[in-house]
Amino acid sequence: MRRKVTIALVGNPNCGKTSLFNALTGLNQKVSNFPGTTVEKKTGDVKLSNEIGLQIIDLPGTYSLYPKSADELVTYELLRNKAETNFPDVVIFIADASNLKRNLLLFTQVCDLGCPAILALNMVDVAERRGIYYDVEVLAKELGVPVVPINARKKTGIEPLKEVLINNLPKEYNTYFSLDKVDPDFLNMVSKVTDKRNPYAALQYAINAAELISEKSARIKEIFENYKFDARQFQEDEVFARYHIIDAAVKKARVYSDLSLKKSLTRKVDAILTHRVFGILIFLSLMFLIFQAVFSWTTYPMDWVEAGFAQLSNYVQSSLPAGVLNDLLVQGILAGLSGVIVFLPQIIVLFLFIAILEDIGYMARVGFIMDRIMRPFGMNGKSIVPLISGMACAVPSIMASRSIENKKERLITMLVIPLMSCSARLPVYTLLISLFIPDNAVWGPFNIHGLVLMLMYFIGFAAALVSAWIFKFFIKSTQINYFLMELPGYKMPIASNILITLYEKAGAFVFGAGKIIIAVSIVLWVLASTGPTKQMNAVAEKYTAITVNMTEAEKNEAIINGLNLQKDAALLEASYAGQFGKFIEPAIRPLGFDWKIGICLLTSLAAREVFVGTMSTIYSVSGTDDNLDSIREAMLKETNISTGKPSYSLATVFSLLLFYAFALQCMSTVAIVKKETGKTKWAVIQFIYMTVLAYGSSLLVYQIFG
Amino acid sequence: MNLSQIKFGEVATITKVRGDLLALKLFEMGVLPGEEVALENVAPFGDPIAVRVGEYKLCLRLQDAAHIEIKINE
């Protein structure tokens, strides 16, 4: 039997923790939840030797065990509870050697909490380039733990680290900080309430619990008050006492230090990248480049996905006997699956750029440049990356907002991310814009179609900012509003880090959003293919009668196909989805929408691009390859029965464009917001405010232009 | 004077950090009395600023920097 050892990777942000995790586990990693919670953990299983198997847990970077962000809370939650099944046997603490003192603060806290630890001294080369040299053996002796120099990005030192895990696994934990100055009676009380024997763990838990965890907080606050314990002052004293201990150890271990050697490439690069003119120009050019790439690189793969699924659908449809199962497979599951996969190319390209920029350290600079602009809108510099990612898919972007410390700013960021135009809106925009602008129309050197599309993205961004600004006044925050962010040194990007990030983001989309898209697709398929029996039968009978009465000469393939398409449209009209469309028609008529658009609004709840597919069914357009032109023609021909004018007037199209830009027609987003905020309330508020915004602006536009 | 008033080329020593939660967070991030600081970058709109503190580079807003008292080194 192989022995399983659980190892947690802990360290400050930017210390190289994730690089080490990737170096240790490769692609052998998975994201799952801590038992009984919605908190995510990243784990990887590695066979260390014939006797030992490792379960490695990667924890978000933090500066201390008094968590300030949702990210940091994850780390704290794992380390605080020894009874937890995932409690690590050993912590590998990754410390940035070029900034050792600050890194060791957290290290001593983690040890005091009761975790046996190994210190992995990362980026020793960076430190040496800056003129700082450490004697690893002295450091190990001073700290009383095994110390292994590594370079996580270059994957050096990994074998010696494994060697320690095999032969020299620490069993005991070290203590550094003494609680001598704290009243022992008080500590006893705290130990009892928190049910922890280790006094530091007990006190530390109590301080956090007083702020965070509701059930015991009242009792703990009472004890604090009775013993006149000032948690804030204690934390300050603790930090200083720890630095005092660390200073002594670091000084002894530092063999040579000549800071005059310090030459910083980072400083020179930053002088340009954060320059008041060049900095902004470079940022804007990068954004432009990225979007060019997202649109131009992905056309072919997206076509392949669509063509592939069309073939697969045809194959399944013709090889299985006709019936409900066949329809469910083709129109429910395969259609849903295709709707998920088709976005992967765009999402991968966008996240590829974001991952590269993140890995080299540029994204932190974007936060630095943009903070001043985001601030009046109740967000901060860290909001910018999730917002940009929102142009791919809101689901992974909302998850990416975890690094924002301030709860209010994080919440606002999550609430407005879905206003950024995501990839699912693109096919809808493309179809709608083509209704009033020919593909090849140009204005000077610009393609007008492209300009309008850009305008839509801009409108989404502007709406996000304005909504954020309004939320700022309604969301209360007790937290002090500060913005502190480390600007890490620039590094060469590493392919494996980027690929693993991509794999993760794509996974979050496919498994997070995809699951729901498919589930909703199936429900909507049921609604669109079933209906009140009487009406459905009437349609079926009508078309059977037509076929029966046809002469042999009339029965050529084209006519039959045409009839079948008309029949599908009539069935959709009679279905529950059709009934729904007619039911809400009075409500959406002021926006210029008829019941047919009403059906689309319903089916778009799976993912917005379903709009295009539903339109093609409604207008009896055959579902094969390049049908965008045929849908467009069918929509243009449509006239409104009551007015006799075209159904898709300019006003209706504008109104629809705005509706799709603003409405939260995405169940996956609703689900992820509920999960990330921990409250149904915010998901509901988001759904309502976006619907109101969509309805209001569509109404306004239609009434002005209509 | 405080850190929000530091100019390029000046090297200063932190004398005091004020503020409740902010000060704690700054301490945890190694912004301690006795540490040296120097201005490295100013964001395009004049705020936030990036300073070298201890052995790394920290970005902070002027309003937060104003909580950090400094003395310019001779």
Interface residues (C-beta under 8 A of the other chain):
Chain A: Y63 S64 Y66 K68 S98 N99 L100 K101 R102 L105 R130 I132 R232 Q235 E236 V239 F240 Y243 T266 R267 D270 A271 T274 H275 R276 V277 G279 I280 A364 G367 F368 I369 D371 R372 I373 R375 G381 Q479 I480 Y482 F483 L484 M485 E486 L487 P488 G489
Chain B: G19 D20 L21 L22 A23 L24 K25 L26 F27 E28 M29 G30 L32 E40 N41 V42 A43 P44 F45 G46 D47 P48 A50 G54 E55 Y56 K57 L58 C59 L60 R61 D64
